[in-house]
């Protein structure tokens, strides 16, 4: 099992009895790509989060003293456990007594949204049994959606799993996403809407991605929109055809997240500057 990550949890004011319960719950994550354990080390790290007893004033005061920045923002993702609910950025809540499904659901959500650990999102590959399901990833992302999105994106692919994987990735980057399962539908959408970036599959029933791209580059709404073509083929001829059709970048599936972010990031910088 690859891509396993251990996440450390620093407890503040959690009773010994509750720690024992949590340790039993953490053992349930032993076969997952996300594994949880307690730590006594306070130092910040990219795989650490804080668990605070929200009903104990001294515990909350300790957290405020050591884990709040000068502008009153948490330096590490924090879960407050107890009757008292705490609101704020990078803050989550759990009720007592601890319930395994709720604890693991909250921790998994933090690893996705706060710690950016999503090995499941390898576009074009099927999830394995040790990973979060795609529906769970969708729920995690959608639970944090707001009306204010940073940019708009169109995803064109005849594969429903690929469309959903790309939708999740783009929403995490701050996109309002529309999906299309055919080239004909994509052309129609681009006549009616203006997008900041378009992801376009090459091999589709009906009009293929090369022809779609040619149409988009002639359209007043989309002629200046970056088009990133996606394909399962990696032949030099396909890349030449993609360039001739007017695409701006070319990516081969299955797509690693780092590769996706590197290519997409080039265009997002200019998009953000124009907003």
C-alpha positions as CSV (number, residue, x, y, z in Angstrom):
1,X,0.0,0.0,0.0
2,X,1.7,3.2,-1.2
3,X,1.1,6.9,-0.2
4,X,0.6,6.1,3.4
5,X,0.8,9.1,5.7
6,X,0.8,9.3,9.5
7,X,-0.8,12.3,11.1
8,X,0.1,13.4,14.6
9,X,-2.5,14.7,17.0
10,X,-1.4,16.9,19.9
11,X,-4.0,16.6,22.7
12,X,-4.8,19.5,25.1
13,X,-7.0,18.8,28.1
14,X,-8.2,15.5,26.8
15,X,-9.0,13.0,29.7
16,X,-7.1,9.7,30.0
17,X,-10.4,7.9,29.4
18,X,-11.1,9.8,26.2
19,X,-7.5,9.2,25.0
20,X,-8.0,5.5,25.4
21,X,-11.2,5.7,23.4
22,X,-9.4,7.7,20.7
23,X,-6.5,5.3,20.6
24,X,-9.0,2.5,19.9
25,X,-10.5,4.6,17.1
26,X,-7.1,5.4,15.7
27,X,-6.3,1.7,15.4
28,X,-9.2,1.5,12.9
29,X,-7.1,3.7,10.5
30,X,-4.2,1.2,10.5
31,X,-5.1,-0.2,7.1
32,X,-5.8,3.2,5.5
33,X,-3.6,5.6,3.7
34,X,-4.4,8.0,6.5
35,X,-3.2,6.8,9.9
36,X,-3.6,8.7,13.2
37,X,-1.6,8.7,16.4
38,X,-1.0,10.9,19.5
39,X,2.1,13.0,20.0
40,X,3.6,14.8,22.9
41,X,5.6,17.1,20.7
42,X,4.3,20.7,20.3
43,X,6.4,21.7,17.3
44,X,4.4,22.5,14.2
45,X,4.7,20.2,11.2
46,X,2.8,19.6,7.9
47,X,1.2,16.5,9.3
48,X,0.1,17.7,12.7
49,X,-3.2,18.9,14.2
50,X,-4.4,19.9,17.6
51,X,-7.2,18.4,19.7
52,X,-8.6,20.6,22.5
53,X,-11.1,20.1,25.3
54,X,-13.5,22.9,24.5
55,X,-15.3,22.6,27.9
56,X,-12.1,23.3,29.9
57,X,-11.2,27.0,30.1
58,X,-7.5,26.3,30.9
59,X,-7.2,24.0,27.9
60,X,-8.6,26.7,25.6
61,X,-6.4,29.4,27.2
62,X,-3.3,27.1,26.6
63,X,-4.3,26.7,23.0
64,X,-4.7,30.4,22.6
65,X,-1.3,31.1,24.1
66,X,0.7,28.6,22.1
67,X,-1.2,28.0,18.9
68,X,-2.8,31.3,17.9
69,X,-0.8,33.6,15.6
70,X,-0.5,37.4,16.2
71,X,-3.5,37.9,14.0
72,X,-5.6,35.5,16.0
73,X,-5.6,32.6,13.5
74,X,-4.8,29.0,14.3
75,X,-1.2,28.0,13.4
76,X,-2.3,24.4,13.0
77,X,-5.7,22.9,12.1
78,X,-7.6,22.4,15.4
79,X,-10.4,20.2,16.6
80,X,-12.4,21.3,19.6
81,X,-14.1,18.4,21.5
82,X,-16.9,19.0,23.9
83,X,-20.3,20.6,24.4
84,X,-19.0,24.1,23.5
85,X,-18.8,24.7,19.8
86,X,-16.0,27.0,18.5
87,X,-16.1,28.7,15.1
88,X,-13.4,30.0,12.9
89,X,-11.0,29.3,10.1
90,X,-9.2,26.0,10.3
91,X,-11.3,25.0,13.3
92,X,-13.5,21.9,13.5
93,X,-15.7,20.4,16.2
94,X,-16.5,17.0,17.7
95,X,-19.1,16.1,20.3
96,X,-18.5,13.9,23.3
97,X,-18.6,11.0,23.8
98,X,-16.3,10.2,20.8
99,X,-17.9,8.1,18.0
100,X,-15.5,6.4,15.7
101,X,-17.2,7.3,12.4
102,X,-17.5,11.0,13.4
103,X,-13.9,11.2,14.6
104,X,-12.4,9.6,11.5
105,X,-14.7,11.6,9.2
106,X,-13.5,14.9,10.7
107,X,-9.8,13.9,10.7
108,X,-10.0,12.7,7.1
109,X,-11.6,16.0,6.1
110,X,-8.8,17.9,7.7
111,X,-6.2,15.9,5.9
112,X,-7.9,16.8,2.6
113,X,-8.8,20.5,3.1
114,X,-6.1,21.6,5.5
115,X,-3.1,19.3,4.9
116,X,-3.6,18.8,1.2
117,X,-3.2,15.0,1.4
118,X,-5.3,13.5,-1.4
119,X,-3.5,10.5,-3.0
120,X,-6.9,9.4,-4.3
121,X,-7.0,12.2,-6.8
122,X,-4.8,10.7,-9.5
123,X,-7.0,11.7,-12.5
124,X,-7.7,8.7,-14.7
125,X,-7.1,6.0,-12.0
126,X,-9.6,4.0,-10.0
127,X,-9.6,4.4,-6.2
128,X,-8.3,1.4,-4.2
129,X,-10.0,0.0,-1.1
130,X,-7.7,1.8,1.3
131,X,-8.7,5.3,0.0
132,X,-11.6,7.6,0.6
133,X,-14.4,7.0,-1.8
134,X,-14.9,9.6,-4.5
135,X,-18.3,10.5,-3.0
136,X,-16.7,11.1,0.4
137,X,-14.2,13.4,-1.3
138,X,-17.0,15.3,-3.0
139,X,-18.8,15.7,0.3
140,X,-15.7,17.0,2.0
141,X,-15.0,19.6,-0.7
142,X,-18.7,20.7,-1.1
143,X,-19.1,21.2,2.6
144,X,-16.7,24.1,2.5
145,X,-18.0,25.7,-0.7
146,X,-19.0,29.4,-0.6
147,X,-20.6,31.6,-3.2
148,X,-17.3,33.4,-3.8
149,X,-15.2,31.4,-6.3
150,X,-11.9,32.6,-7.6
151,X,-12.3,31.5,-11.2
152,X,-14.5,29.4,-13.6
153,X,-13.5,26.2,-15.3
154,X,-15.0,23.8,-17.8
155,X,-14.2,20.1,-17.8
156,X,-14.9,18.2,-21.0
157,X,-14.5,14.4,-20.8
158,X,-16.7,11.4,-21.6
159,X,-15.5,9.6,-18.5
160,X,-17.7,10.4,-15.5
161,X,-15.0,9.4,-12.9
162,X,-12.4,11.7,-14.7
163,X,-14.9,14.6,-14.7
164,X,-15.6,14.2,-11.0
165,X,-11.9,13.9,-10.1
166,X,-11.1,17.0,-12.0
167,X,-14.1,18.8,-10.5
168,X,-12.9,18.0,-6.9
169,X,-9.3,19.2,-7.7
170,X,-10.5,22.4,-9.3
171,X,-13.0,23.2,-6.4
172,X,-10.1,22.8,-4.0
173,X,-8.3,25.4,-6.0
174,X,-11.3,27.8,-5.7
175,X,-13.1,27.2,-9.0
176,X,-16.7,27.2,-10.0
177,X,-16.8,24.2,-12.3
178,X,-19.1,23.1,-15.1
179,X,-19.0,19.6,-16.6
180,X,-19.5,18.4,-20.2
181,X,-19.5,14.8,-21.4
182,X,-19.2,15.5,-25.1
183,X,-17.5,17.9,-27.6
184,X,-20.8,19.0,-29.0
185,X,-22.1,20.0,-25.5
186,X,-18.8,21.8,-24.8
187,X,-19.0,23.9,-27.9
188,X,-22.6,24.9,-27.0
189,X,-21.6,25.8,-23.4
190,X,-18.8,28.0,-24.7
191,X,-21.1,29.9,-27.0
192,X,-23.2,30.8,-23.9
193,X,-20.6,31.1,-21.2
194,X,-17.1,32.5,-20.7
195,X,-14.6,30.3,-18.7
196,X,-11.2,31.1,-17.3
197,X,-9.7,27.7,-18.1
198,X,-10.9,24.6,-20.0
199,X,-9.8,21.0,-19.6
200,X,-10.5,19.0,-22.7
201,X,-10.3,15.2,-23.3
202,X,-9.0,14.1,-26.7
203,X,-10.7,10.8,-27.3
204,X,-14.5,11.3,-27.1
205,X,-17.5,9.9,-29.1
206,X,-18.6,12.2,-31.9
207,X,-16.3,15.3,-32.2
208,X,-12.9,14.5,-30.8
209,X,-10.9,17.0,-28.6
210,X,-8.7,18.3,-31.5
211,X,-11.8,19.4,-33.4
212,X,-13.4,20.9,-30.3
213,X,-10.3,22.9,-29.6
214,X,-10.3,24.3,-33.1
215,X,-13.9,25.4,-32.6
216,X,-13.2,27.0,-29.2
217,X,-10.2,28.9,-30.5
218,X,-12.5,30.5,-33.2
219,X,-15.2,31.4,-30.7
220,X,-15.3,34.9,-29.4
221,X,-15.9,33.8,-25.8
222,X,-13.2,31.2,-25.7
223,X,-10.5,32.1,-28.2
224,X,-8.3,33.5,-25.5
225,X,-9.1,30.9,-22.8
226,X,-6.3,28.4,-21.9
227,X,-7.2,24.9,-23.1
228,X,-5.4,22.0,-21.4
229,X,-5.9,18.8,-23.4
230,X,-6.1,15.5,-21.6
231,X,-5.4,12.1,-23.1
232,X,-4.5,8.5,-22.3
233,X,-2.1,8.6,-25.2
234,X,1.5,10.0,-25.0
235,X,2.6,9.7,-28.6
236,X,4.5,12.7,-30.1
237,X,2.0,12.8,-33.0
238,X,-0.9,13.4,-30.5
239,X,1.0,16.3,-29.0
240,X,1.7,17.8,-32.4
241,X,-2.0,17.5,-33.3
242,X,-2.9,19.1,-30.0
243,X,-0.6,22.1,-30.7
244,X,-2.0,22.4,-34.2
245,X,-5.5,22.5,-32.8
246,X,-4.5,25.5,-30.7
247,X,-4.3,23.9,-27.2
248,X,-2.2,25.7,-24.6
249,X,-0.9,22.6,-22.7
250,X,-1.1,18.8,-23.0
251,X,-1.4,16.4,-20.1
252,X,-1.4,12.5,-20.2
253,X,-3.7,10.5,-18.0
254,X,-3.4,9.0,-15.3
255,X,-2.3,12.4,-14.0
256,X,-0.3,12.9,-10.8
257,X,-1.5,15.8,-8.6
258,X,1.9,17.5,-8.7
259,X,1.9,17.5,-12.4
260,X,-1.7,18.8,-12.5
261,X,-0.9,21.6,-10.1
262,X,2.3,22.6,-11.9
263,X,0.6,23.0,-15.3
264,X,-2.7,24.5,-14.0
265,X,-0.8,26.9,-11.7
266,X,0.8,28.6,-14.6
267,X,-2.5,29.8,-15.9
268,X,-4.1,30.4,-12.5
269,X,-1.5,33.1,-11.7
270,X,-2.5,35.2,-14.7
271,X,-6.2,34.5,-14.0
272,X,-5.9,35.7,-10.4
273,X,-4.0,38.8,-11.5
274,X,-6.7,39.7,-13.9
275,X,-9.5,39.4,-11.3
